[in-house]
Amino acid sequence: MFENNEVQEIVISDLKHYRNHTFKLYTGKRLEDLAESIKANGVLQPIIVRPLNDGKYEILSGHNRVEASKLAGNDTIPAIVRKNLTDDEAAFIVTETNLLQRSFADLSHSERANALAAHYEAVKHQGQRTDLLIQLEEFIGVETETTNRQVGEKYNAGAETGRQYGLSARNVQRYVRLSKLIKPLQERMDNGEFSYLAGLEFAFIEPEKQAWLESALENTDFKVEIETAKIIRKRLESEDSTPETVVGILDGSELPNPEKSDAIRIGSKLLNKYDYFRTYRTPEEVEDIIDKALEAYFSANE
């Protein structure tokens, strides 16, 4: 697929970003470093594009190289032009080249969700997608177990997706569900306004009602904990819910009065055991550390 395609210089002004690109582009020092590398060494790996009807080209792989080349002052960039691709094949190239070239751990929750959902759908559609993946791996120079698989081999989409990215089938399912979260809420999750597990609860709510939540959060500083997220999901799944329901849950007016429970105290022996809990940390900072640690623990063990 790639080895027989000649590399040609494409005018950068003739390039358009992929219309459904879900990966975050480099900014700041990372983009500047890539631009400096391109100034010194050129673009070492061609980008992949497909021709559009208006004479332009759609970038499938190499969005950051294009932006860095602009910053470096280049007018053209080496590219491989892939013709006659279906939209499914184009989406597959976009997703796989990003995942093959970047560490999965470096991706935000929304990038993981959208990428895994696209990968899952592509693998699920038909076994010949493995042929495309094998050629992508060879083109990029990645050696994986997939390369050794027989072309066209049929296998379970969820299991294959999980195998390739080191995830359990359950976590693949979670991320695929998380991709149903509307984009504004994905951005809030990535910014730390609520946790991945809270986002997972919201992803089960229909998009129209997710928009109610986004509207309620837009001009407030509400912090949505996992238990609150579960209440919001349960209430919004009912037919009599309204936008005011969300606001009421967030400000507490719609919450049931909790039963009084004994406070749990963390002893000084445990707090002094770790450098994370030095005396100069505020109680709020300590609480935030414990909250994130518990979220990571339960996310890994549920």
HELIX and SHEET records of a PDB file:
HELIX    1   1 ILE A   12  ASP A   14  5                                   3    
HELIX    2   2 GLY A   28  ASN A   41  1                                  14    
HELIX    3   3 HIS A   63  LEU A   71  1                                   9    
HELIX    4   4 ASP A   87  GLN A  101  1                                  15    
HELIX    5   5 PHE A  104  ASP A  106  5                                   3    
HELIX    6   6 HIS A  109  HIS A  125  1                                  17    
HELIX    7   7 ARG A  129  ILE A  140  1                                  12    
HELIX    8   8 GLU A  145  ASN A  148  5                                   4    
HELIX    9   9 ALA A  157  TYR A  165  1                                   9    
HELIX   10  10 ALA A  169  LEU A  178  1                                  10    
HELIX   11  11 LYS A  183  ASP A  190  1                                   8    
HELIX   12  12 TYR A  196  PHE A  202  1                                   7    
HELIX   13  13 PRO A  207  GLU A  218  1                                  12    
HELIX   14  14 ILE A  226  LEU A  236  1                                  11    
HELIX   15  15 PRO A  243  ASP A  251  1                                   9    
HELIX   16  16 SER A  268  LEU A  271  1                                   4    
HELIX   17  17 ASP A  275  PHE A  277  5                                   3    
HELIX   18  18 PRO A  283  ASN A  301  1                                  19    
SHEET    1   A 5 GLN A   8  VAL A  11  0                                        
SHEET    2   A 5 THR A  76  VAL A  81 -1                                        
SHEET    3   A 5 ILE A  47  PRO A  51  1                                        
SHEET    4   A 5 TYR A  57  SER A  61 -1                                        
SHEET    5   A 5 LEU A  15  LYS A  16  1                                        
END                                                                             
